[in-house]
């Protein structure tokens, strides 16, 4: 299994969230339109692990990866690009993994991150067309999402190169545009007594 490192990630220099669903920063975070030196080679069908933490330089497992009641979903997208090192996130993304909310044990996607030292595992679709991609990992904090504009979006894009695979090229969505501020998974009161289910934002997970 591949674990992505900082040489392949378009890291933001701040841990402040993106709060507008119409911002270009929703693509790969603030400063995410510039490439970095590394590209991770990933065989189609293999598992990869993305990693997210509160602070850019703090990967310690003794502290919550995302604390402070920042509960919410975790999602992972891919975007086919001609060159991962120069891609700016303006291309279309399709979803390959997600974890929203499990009612039975009241577990959020961010709880999964905290349990696994900030890591979230997904599988690169086996039938995916080979080539360069941006992998976009996102957590949405919903602790203040009952008010308009209260959801907090945290994301990082990783530069990868997929080998093997097939000819699948799933349709995607663009950021901004994939989410609306009024989506039930974005403006939602997770603290109410009647909260029993959660609708994950964005498209369904693609099949390839």
Secondary structure as UniProt FT lines:
FT   STRAND          2..3
FT   HELIX           6..8
FT   STRAND          9..10
FT   TURN            21..22
FT   HELIX           24..26
FT   TURN            27..28
FT   TURN            30..33
FT   STRAND          40..43
FT   TURN            44..45
FT   STRAND          47..51
FT   TURN            56..57
FT   TURN            61..62
FT   TURN            68..69
FT   STRAND          74..80
FT   TURN            84..86
FT   STRAND          93..99
FT   STRAND          101..102
FT   TURN            103..106
FT   STRAND          107..108
FT   HELIX           109..115
FT   TURN            116..118
FT   STRAND          119..123
FT   TURN            126..127
FT   STRAND          128..129
FT   STRAND          131..141
FT   TURN            143..146
FT   TURN            148..149
FT   STRAND          152..163
FT   TURN            175..177
FT   TURN            181..182
FT   TURN            184..186
FT   TURN            190..191
FT   TURN            193..194
//
